[in-house]
């Protein structure tokens, strides 16, 4: 099992605002690097202007510090992009949840899985800014009625198998009170992606009998041979734009 304090923010880039968005994003990233409790602050962007920000903190106090720093950037950020969705990931306290009430975030709590914390670091200096690399994806699904126990069985079987995959760095299941499922998956490299997909294939039929996939997002500069293995779900590709993982 794992713990998590964090969230995902999704947005749509406004026409002609990429340069302005990058400016405010890089200012935020520079500030966030001074926040000792901010563990992940990672921006992704699709070719069509879809933005996803993955944020993770050491504890609730660290998330409050980050929100206060965000407030200084909020006006310029929202002038460049329209916020479309927010997901809270973890057992967040009410005082943190209340600070995002205007966005009505969907609350997904840890269900099962793991994170190899010793492999979290990722930061690359590029064109004078800090960015990162990533191999992974997010899967979203809806729990089928009356299938919770069956889903947990196949999920636990997958997790047990994934723990033997040394290149699988994060394999984390979240569940909302309404049956919304989110799986956050991250790998060391493309080879590790293929190993995990091979093992997933042995569970796919039972998994999809218990839950209906609704969305998949590829996170990172994934090679075509990995992308093709998910083409039946038509995943959105979001490439690293800026940020870091400590």
C-alpha positions in Angstrom: 0.0 0.0 0.0 1.1 3.6 -0.4 0.2 7.1 0.9 -0.2 10.2 -1.2 -0.8 13.9 -0.8 -1.4 15.5 -4.1 -3.6 16.2 -7.1 -3.9 16.4 -10.9 -4.9 19.6 -12.6 -6.1 19.6 -16.2 -6.5 22.6 -18.4 -6.7 23.7 -22.1 -4.2 26.2 -23.5 -5.8 29.3 -24.8 -5.0 30.3 -28.5 -1.7 32.1 -28.9 -0.8 31.8 -25.2 1.9 29.2 -25.2 4.8 31.6 -24.6 2.9 33.4 -21.8 1.9 30.0 -20.3 5.5 28.9 -20.3 6.6 32.0 -18.6 4.2 31.7 -15.7 4.8 27.9 -15.5 8.6 28.4 -15.3 8.2 31.0 -12.6 6.0 28.5 -10.6 8.5 25.7 -11.1 11.4 27.9 -9.9 9.4 28.8 -6.7 8.3 25.2 -6.2 11.9 24.0 -6.2 12.4 26.0 -3.0 9.5 24.1 -1.3 11.2 21.3 0.5 7.9 19.3 0.8 7.0 19.5 -2.9 8.1 16.1 -4.3 6.6 16.2 -7.9 5.6 19.3 -9.9 5.4 18.1 -13.5 3.7 19.8 -16.4 2.6 17.8 -19.5 1.3 19.2 -22.8 -0.4 17.6 -25.8 0.0 18.8 -29.4 -3.6 20.0 -29.2 -3.0 22.1 -26.1 -4.2 19.8 -23.4 -2.4 20.4 -20.2 -1.9 18.1 -17.2 -0.1 18.9 -14.0 0.9 16.1 -11.7 1.6 17.4 -8.1 2.7 15.4 -5.1 3.7 16.6 -1.6 5.3 15.2 1.5 2.4 16.0 3.7 -0.6 18.4 4.2 1.6 21.2 5.4 3.7 21.1 2.3 0.5 21.2 0.1 -0.6 24.4 1.9 2.7 26.1 1.2 2.5 25.2 -2.4 -1.1 26.5 -2.7 0.0 29.8 -1.2 2.8 30.1 -3.8 0.3 29.2 -6.6 -2.0 32.1 -5.5 0.7 34.5 -6.5 0.7 33.0 -10.1 -3.0 32.2 -10.4 -4.2 35.3 -12.3 -1.5 35.0 -15.0 -1.9 31.2 -15.2 -5.6 31.4 -15.8 -5.1 34.2 -18.4 -3.2 31.6 -20.5 -5.2 28.4 -19.9 -8.7 27.4 -18.9 -8.8 24.9 -16.0 -11.0 22.0 -17.0 -10.7 19.4 -14.2 -9.1 18.6 -10.9 -8.5 15.3 -9.2 -7.5 15.0 -5.5 -5.3 11.9 -5.0 -4.9 10.7 -1.5 -6.5 11.0 2.0 -6.4 14.8 2.0 -7.5 16.6 5.1 -10.6 18.9 4.9 -8.6 22.1 5.2 -6.7 21.2 2.0 -9.8 20.0 0.2 -11.5 23.3 1.1 -8.9 25.4 -0.7 -9.9 23.9 -4.0 -13.6 23.9 -3.4 -14.3 26.2 -6.4 -13.0 23.5 -8.8 -15.1 20.7 -7.2 -12.3 18.2 -7.4 -13.1 14.5 -7.7 -11.6 12.8 -4.6 -9.8 9.5 -5.3 -8.4 7.7 -2.3 -5.5 5.1 -2.3 -6.9 1.6 -2.8 -3.7 -0.5 -3.3 -0.4 -0.6 -5.0 3.2 0.7 -4.5 5.8 3.3 -5.3 9.5 2.6 -5.4 10.4 5.9 -3.7 14.2 5.5 -4.2 13.6 5.9 -8.0 11.5 9.1 -7.9 14.2 11.6 -8.9 14.0 13.0 -12.4 15.2 16.5 -13.5 16.9 17.6 -16.7 18.2 21.1 -17.6 17.0 22.0 -21.1 17.1 25.3 -22.8 17.7 27.1 -19.5 14.7 25.5 -17.8 14.1 22.4 -15.7 12.2 19.5 -17.2 12.0 15.8 -16.8 11.5 12.5 -18.6 8.7 10.0 -18.0 7.6 6.6 -19.2 4.1 5.9 -18.0 0.3 6.5 -18.2 -2.9 7.0 -16.3 -5.8 4.7 -16.8 -9.3 5.7 -15.7 -12.3 3.4 -15.4 -15.7 3.0 -13.7 -16.3 0.1 -11.3 -19.1 -2.1 -12.7 -22.1 -2.5 -10.4 -21.7 -5.4 -7.9 -18.2 -6.1 -9.1 -16.1 -4.6 -6.3 -14.8 -7.9 -4.8 -14.0 -9.3 -8.3 -12.1 -6.1 -9.2 -10.1 -6.2 -6.0 -9.1 -9.8 -6.7 -7.8 -9.1 -10.1 -6.2 -5.8 -9.0 -4.3 -7.6 -6.2 -3.1 -10.3 -8.6 -1.8 -7.6 -10.9 -0.1 -5.8 -8.1 1.6 -9.0 -6.9 2.9 -9.6 -10.4 4.0 -6.0 -10.9 6.0 -6.1 -7.7 8.3 -8.6 -9.5 8.8 -6.1 -12.4 12.0 -4.2 -11.3 11.3 -1.5 -13.9 7.8 -0.8 -12.7 8.3 2.3 -10.4 4.7 3.2 -9.6 1.7 1.1 -9.8 -1.0 2.8 -7.8 -4.8 2.3 -7.7 -7.2 5.0 -6.5 -10.9 4.7 -6.0 -13.6 7.4 -5.4 -16.7 6.8 -3.2 -18.7 6.8 -6.5 -16.7 4.0 -8.1 -14.3 6.0 -10.2 -11.0 4.3 -10.7 -7.6 5.8 -11.5 -4.4 3.9 -12.0 -1.1 5.8 -12.0 1.7 3.8 -13.7 5.3 4.8 -14.2 8.3 2.8 -15.5 12.0 3.1 -15.7 12.2 2.8 -19.5 10.4 1.5 -22.6 11.4 -2.1 -22.0 9.8 -2.0 -18.6 6.6 -0.7 -20.2 6.5 -3.7 -22.5 7.2 -6.2 -19.6 4.3 -4.7 -17.7 1.9 -4.7 -20.7 2.8 -8.4 -21.2 1.8 -9.2 -17.6 -1.4 -7.0 -17.9 -2.5 -9.1 -20.9 -2.9 -12.1 -18.6 -5.4 -10.1 -16.4 -7.1 -8.0 -19.0 -10.3 -10.1 -19.5 -11.1 -10.3 -15.8 -10.2 -6.7 -15.2 -12.5 -5.4 -17.8 -15.3 -7.7 -16.7 -15.2 -5.8 -13.3 -14.5 -2.3 -14.5 -15.2 -0.3 -17.7 -12.2 1.7 -19.0 -13.2 5.3 -19.7 -9.9 7.1 -20.6 -6.2 6.6 -20.9 -3.5 9.2 -21.0 0.1 8.5 -22.1 2.6 10.6 -20.1 6.0 11.1 -21.7 7.8 10.7 -25.0 6.7 7.1 -25.4 8.1 5.3 -28.4 5.7 4.2 -31.2 6.0 0.5 -30.3 4.7 1.2 -26.8 2.0 3.6 -28.1 0.7 0.9 -30.5 0.0 -1.6 -27.8 -2.7 0.7 -26.4 -4.1 2.0 -29.7 -7.4 0.3 -29.1 -8.1 2.8 -26.3 -6.8 5.8 -28.4 -4.8 7.3 -25.5 -4.1 11.0 -25.4 -0.3 11.7 -25.6 1.0 14.4 -23.2 4.7 15.1 -23.4 6.8 16.6 -20.6 6.9 20.4 -20.7 8.6 21.4 -17.5 9.0 20.5 -13.8 10.7 18.0 -11.6 10.4 14.9 -9.4 12.5 14.8 -6.2 
